[in-house]
Amino acid sequence: MKIKTKAGGARPLLWIPTLYFAMGLPFVTINATSGIMFKNMGVSDAKIAFWTAFIILPWTLKPLWSPFLEIYMTKRFFAITTQLACGILFALLTVTLPLADFFSKSIAILSLIAFCGATHDIAADGIYIHSLSNGQQAKYVGWQGAFYNLAKIFSIGFLVYIAGILEKQYGVTKCWICIMFMYSIVMIILSVYHHLILPKDQPELQRAVSSEQIFRELWEVISSFFTKRNIVWSITFIILYRFAEGFAMKIAPLFFKAAREDGGLGLSTSQIGLIYGTYGSAAFIFGSVLAGYFISKKGLKKSLLWLCAIFNIPFAVYAVLAIFQPTDIATISSAVIFEYFGYGFGFVALILYMMQQVAPGKNATAHYAFATGIMNLGVMIPGMLSGLLSDWLGYRMFFIWVLVATIPAFLVSIFVPFSYPDSQK
């Protein structure tokens, strides 16, 4: 069913960029920015890695409650409400930071933000799918990724850079109170803006169904997913492809911040924001774009092992940085740019595999959501363990271990079967 927007072709650009910017902020804040904040506030790497990895669980489990958004209120209501809730929760987070037991209380509030953020993802994607025609969906899909990544640049680039400046003037605690309050203001402004601009849910999309029917549909979706052809191989591939990344990406920013006598690089907060949030994010986007052209020429099956290598081998830069501990910012920045370019280039392989080899069938959208949930779980588990390993091994040996952890990705990329024909179109 094709659904035209009420305001014509120009209207989507008034809400798609801001909606997906709002989608990116909670995830990036929890997964990356909060780790830098806690590191500056004296929390150990083990606690930071475990808890900031664990509380992204709602993004794995969100398919389980997504059907209920179809029968209670509207997707527009949930998008606006969760944005407002995130804004209020970020404001509450600022209250916990001066407390003696700030870490446990902050993690509790960030957990609520994670639930709201995951629910917002469901609602936002639903609005996009049901408010646009098929042609419009294809036309504006690039704006989704661009502004989701802009949230990353804004969060771990701009705001972390500002945090580094504020730390010098007001101290660590007051600095991060200001930063989290900025998040609060941005999310509240977005909720007000979207209340005015988001398209209303179309009447024909409202479903007069019961909770019992939703449970039956959910069970049918789950059971059909786990009976797909080669599904065990597919799940193994999804989990192991990013196995090394799950270890590396939690610890790398903490390693950059750690004192040189502790094996780190001793960078300032502003330097980390500039290197990761700006240079790294730009390299990731560039790599992703180029990968699309590469795969379109060779096909996914023929290029999969190459993409796996481009994705995993660049993690070696962290081992090199840990061994030699360079002081030159240009060298460190170049290493991160190289790694993030490979990250963006190789990550596309996993997304396409889930779309083309896991999702196809009667419940393609729901099965893709389950696949992405499993993907997040595959990153979450090594991320939870990364801090413990880092504290035990030290940064140098830890990043050497990351290289060992890439081996399963190569093996599964060689042997994973393709259940559907590999199209180069």
C-alpha positions in Angstrom: 0.0 0.0 0.0 1.5 3.3 -1.0 0.7 6.3 1.1 1.3 9.9 0.1 2.3 12.5 2.5 -0.3 15.2 3.1 2.1 18.1 2.6 3.6 17.0 -0.7 7.1 16.2 -1.8 8.9 19.0 0.2 7.4 18.1 3.5 9.6 15.0 4.3 12.7 17.1 4.4 11.2 19.1 7.2 11.0 16.1 9.5 13.1 13.2 8.3 16.5 14.8 9.1 15.5 15.9 12.6 13.7 12.6 13.3 16.7 10.5 12.6 19.0 12.9 14.4 16.8 12.4 17.4 17.1 8.7 16.9 20.9 8.7 17.0 21.4 10.9 20.0 20.3 8.5 22.8 22.2 5.5 21.4 25.5 7.5 20.7 25.3 9.1 24.2 24.9 5.8 26.0 27.3 3.8 23.8 30.1 6.3 23.5 29.8 9.7 25.2 28.8 8.4 28.6 32.0 6.2 28.7 34.2 9.3 28.2 32.2 11.1 30.9 32.6 8.3 33.4 36.3 7.9 32.6 36.8 11.6 33.4 34.9 11.1 36.7 37.2 8.3 37.8 35.2 5.2 37.1 37.2 2.1 36.2 37.3 0.8 32.7 35.8 -2.5 33.7 32.7 -0.9 35.2 32.3 1.6 32.3 32.6 -1.1 29.6 30.3 -3.6 31.4 27.4 -1.3 32.2 27.4 1.0 29.2 27.4 -2.2 27.0 24.7 -3.9 29.1 22.2 -1.0 29.1 22.0 -1.0 25.3 20.1 -4.2 25.6 16.7 -2.5 24.7 18.0 -2.0 21.2 18.4 -5.8 21.0 15.0 -6.6 22.5 12.9 -3.9 20.9 11.3 -6.3 18.3 9.5 -8.0 21.3 7.4 -4.9 22.1 7.3 -3.3 18.7 3.9 -4.9 17.8 2.2 -3.3 20.7 2.9 0.2 19.3 0.5 -0.8 16.5 -2.5 -1.0 18.8 -1.8 1.6 21.6 -1.9 5.3 20.5 0.0 6.2 17.3 3.6 6.1 16.1 3.6 9.9 16.1 2.6 9.9 19.7 5.3 7.5 20.7 8.0 9.4 18.7 7.1 12.7 20.4 6.6 11.3 23.8 9.9 9.3 23.9 11.8 12.4 22.7 10.3 14.4 25.5 10.9 11.6 28.0 14.6 11.5 27.0 14.9 15.2 27.5 13.4 15.0 31.0 15.6 12.0 31.8 18.8 13.8 30.7 17.8 16.7 33.0 17.4 14.2 35.9 20.8 12.7 35.0 22.4 16.1 35.8 21.1 15.8 39.3 22.8 12.5 39.9 26.3 13.5 38.8 27.3 15.5 42.0 26.2 12.6 44.3 28.7 10.2 46.0 27.0 7.2 44.4 26.5 9.0 41.1 27.5 6.0 38.9 24.7 3.6 40.0 22.1 6.3 39.8 23.4 7.5 36.4 23.3 4.0 35.0 19.7 3.6 36.2 18.6 6.8 34.4 20.6 5.9 31.3 18.8 2.5 31.2 15.5 4.4 31.1 16.8 6.6 28.3 17.9 3.4 26.4 14.3 2.0 26.7 12.9 5.3 25.4 15.5 5.5 22.7 14.8 1.9 21.4 11.0 2.6 21.5 11.6 5.8 19.6 13.5 3.8 16.9 10.4 1.7 16.3 8.1 4.6 16.1 10.4 6.7 13.8 10.9 3.8 11.4 7.1 3.2 11.4 6.4 6.9 10.6 9.0 6.8 7.7 7.5 3.6 6.2 3.9 4.5 6.5 4.0 8.2 5.7 6.0 7.9 2.5 5.3 6.2 -0.8 7.8 3.6 -2.0 9.4 6.1 -4.3 9.8 8.6 -1.5 11.3 6.0 0.8 14.0 5.4 -1.7 14.5 9.1 -2.4 15.0 10.1 1.2 16.8 7.0 2.6 20.2 8.8 2.3 19.0 11.5 4.6 18.3 8.9 7.3 21.9 7.7 7.5 23.4 11.2 7.1 21.6 12.7 10.0 21.9 9.6 12.2 25.6 10.0 11.7 25.4 13.7 12.3 24.1 12.9 15.7 27.3 11.0 16.3 29.4 13.9 15.1 27.4 16.3 17.3 27.6 14.0 20.3 31.1 12.6 20.4 32.5 15.3 18.3 31.1 18.7 19.1 29.8 18.2 22.6 32.8 16.1 23.8 35.0 18.9 22.4 33.1 21.5 24.3 33.3 19.3 27.4 37.1 19.4 27.2 37.0 23.2 27.2 34.5 23.4 30.1 36.5 20.9 32.2 39.4 23.3 32.3 37.2 26.2 33.5 34.6 24.5 35.8 35.9 21.1 36.7 34.8 17.6 35.5 31.5 17.4 37.4 30.1 20.8 36.5 31.3 20.3 32.9 29.3 17.1 32.4 26.3 18.6 34.1 26.3 21.3 31.4 26.8 18.7 28.6 23.9 16.5 29.8 21.7 19.5 30.2 22.5 20.4 26.6 21.3 16.9 25.6 18.1 17.6 27.6 17.4 20.9 25.8 18.0 19.4 22.4 15.7 16.5 22.9 12.9 18.7 24.4 13.2 21.1 21.5 13.0 18.2 19.0 9.9 16.9 20.7 8.2 20.3 20.4 9.2 20.7 16.8 8.0 17.2 15.9 4.7 17.9 17.6 4.2 20.7 15.1 5.7 19.1 12.0 5.4 15.2 12.0 2.7 13.8 9.7 -0.3 12.4 11.4 -0.8 8.6 11.3 -3.1 7.7 8.4 -6.6 6.4 9.6 -6.3 3.3 7.4 -3.1 2.3 9.4 -4.9 2.1 12.8 -5.4 -1.6 13.6 -8.4 -2.8 15.5 -6.6 -5.9 16.9 -6.3 -7.3 20.4 -3.3 -8.0 22.5 -4.0 -11.7 22.1 -3.8 -11.4 18.3 -0.6 -9.4 18.6 1.0 -12.2 20.8 0.0 -14.8 18.1 1.5 -12.7 15.4 4.7 -12.2 17.4 5.0 -15.9 18.0 4.5 -16.6 14.3 7.2 -14.1 13.4 9.7 -15.5 16.0 9.1 -19.2 15.1 9.3 -18.5 11.3 12.6 -16.7 11.9 14.3 -19.5 13.7 13.1 -22.1 11.1 14.6 -20.2 8.2 17.1 -22.1 6.0 20.7 -21.9 7.3 19.5 -19.8 10.2 22.1 -21.2 12.6 24.9 -20.3 10.2 23.3 -16.8 9.7 23.1 -16.1 13.4 26.7 -17.4 13.9 27.9 -15.0 11.1 26.0 -12.0 12.5 27.4 -12.5 16.0 31.0 -13.3 15.1 31.5 -10.8 12.3 31.7 -7.9 14.9 33.1 -10.0 17.7 36.5 -8.1 17.8 34.8 -4.8 17.4 32.8 -5.4 20.5 36.0 -5.6 22.5 37.9 -2.8 20.7 35.4 0.0 20.5 34.5 0.2 24.1 38.1 0.4 25.3 39.7 2.5 22.5 38.3 5.9 23.7 39.2 5.0 27.3 42.8 4.0 26.2 43.1 7.4 24.4 42.1 9.2 27.7 44.2 7.1 30.1 47.5 8.5 31.4 50.6 7.6 29.5 52.1 6.0 32.6 49.1 3.7 32.7 49.7 2.6 29.1 47.3 5.1 27.5 47.9 8.1 25.2 46.9 10.8 27.7 44.8 12.8 25.2 42.5 15.6 26.4 38.7 15.3 26.2 38.6 17.9 23.4 41.2 16.0 21.4 39.2 12.7 21.7 36.1 14.5 20.6 37.8 16.0 17.6 39.5 12.7 16.6 36.6 10.4 17.1 33.6 12.5 16.6 34.7 14.4 13.6 37.6 12.7 11.7 36.5 9.2 12.6 32.8 9.7 11.8 33.6 11.4 8.5 35.9 8.4 7.5 33.1 6.0 8.5 30.6 7.7 6.2 33.1 7.8 3.3 34.0 4.1 3.7 30.3 3.2 3.8 29.6 5.0 0.6 32.6 3.5 -1.3 31.6 0.0 -0.1 28.3 0.3 -1.7 29.9 0.8 -5.1 32.4 -2.0 -4.5 29.7 -4.5 -3.6 27.5 -3.4 -6.5 30.3 -4.4 -8.9 31.5 -7.6 -7.4 28.5 -8.9 -5.5 28.3 -9.7 -1.8 29.3 -13.3 -2.0 32.5 -12.7 -4.0 33.5 -9.6 -1.9 32.6 -10.9 1.6 36.0 -12.1 2.6 37.6 -8.9 1.3 35.1 -6.8 3.3 35.7 -8.9 6.4 39.5 -8.2 6.1 38.9 -4.5 5.5 36.6 -4.4 8.6 38.9 -6.3 11.0 42.5 -5.8 10.0 42.5 -2.0 10.8 41.9 -2.8 14.5 45.7 -3.5 14.5 46.2 0.3 14.6 45.2 0.2 18.3 47.8 -2.4 19.1 50.4 -0.3 17.3 49.4 2.8 19.2 49.5 0.9 22.5 53.0 -0.4 21.8 54.6 2.8 20.7 52.4 5.4 22.5 53.0 8.2 20.0 52.5 11.8 21.1 51.9 13.3 17.6 48.2 14.1 17.2 48.5 13.8 13.4 49.7 10.2 13.7 47.0 9.2 16.2 44.3 10.9 14.0 45.6 9.1 10.9 45.3 5.8 12.7 41.7 6.5 13.7 40.8 7.6 10.3 42.2 4.5 8.8 40.4 2.3 11.3 37.1 4.0 10.9 37.3 4.0 7.1 37.7 0.2 7.3 34.9 0.0 9.9 32.5 1.8 7.6 33.6 -0.1 4.5 33.3 -3.5 6.0 30.2 -2.9 8.1 28.1 -2.6 5.0 28.7 -6.3 4.3 26.8 -7.3 7.5 23.9 -5.0 6.8 23.5 -6.4 3.2 23.8 -10.0 4.4 21.0 -9.4 6.9 18.8 -7.7 4.2 19.5 -10.2 1.4 20.1 -13.6 3.2 18.2 -13.3 6.5 15.2 -11.0 6.0 13.6 -12.3 2.7 10.3 -13.9 3.2 6.8 -13.3 4.5 7.9 -11.2 7.6 10.9 -9.5 6.0 10.7 -6.3 8.1 10.3 -8.1 11.4 13.0 -10.6 10.6 15.4 -7.8 9.7 14.6 -6.3 13.1 15.4 -9.6 14.8 18.7 -9.9 12.9 19.8 -6.4 13.9 18.8 -7.2 17.5 21.1 -10.3 17.4 23.8 -8.1 15.8 23.6 -5.7 18.8 23.7 -8.6 21.2 26.9 -9.9 19.5 28.6 -6.5 20.1 27.1 -6.1 23.6 28.5 -9.3 25.1 32.2 -8.8 24.2 31.7 -5.1 25.1 30.6 -6.1 28.7 33.7 -8.3 29.0 36.2 -5.8 27.4 36.8 -3.7 30.6 37.6 -6.8 32.7 40.1 -8.1 30.0 41.6 -4.6 29.6 42.2 -4.2 33.3 43.7 -7.7 33.5 45.9 -7.6 30.4 46.8 -4.0 30.1 46.1 -1.9 27.0 49.0 -3.4 25.0 48.1 -7.0 25.4 44.4 -6.3 25.3 44.6 -4.9 21.7 46.8 -7.8 20.7 44.0 -10.0 22.0 41.6 -8.0 19.8 43.6 -9.1 16.8 43.2 -12.7 17.9 39.5 -12.1 18.3 39.2 -11.3 14.6 39.9 -14.9 13.6 36.3 -16.2 14.1 35.1 -13.5 11.7 37.4 -14.7 8.9 36.4 -18.3 9.4 32.7 -17.7 9.4 33.0 -15.4 6.3 34.7 -18.2 4.4 32.1 -20.9 5.3 28.8 -19.1 5.7 26.3 -20.3 3.1 24.1 -18.1 1.0 20.4 -19.2 1.1 19.3 -16.8 -1.7 20.9 -15.9 -5.0 23.5 -13.2 -4.7 22.4 -10.2 -6.8 24.8 -7.5 -8.0 22.0 -5.1 -8.8 
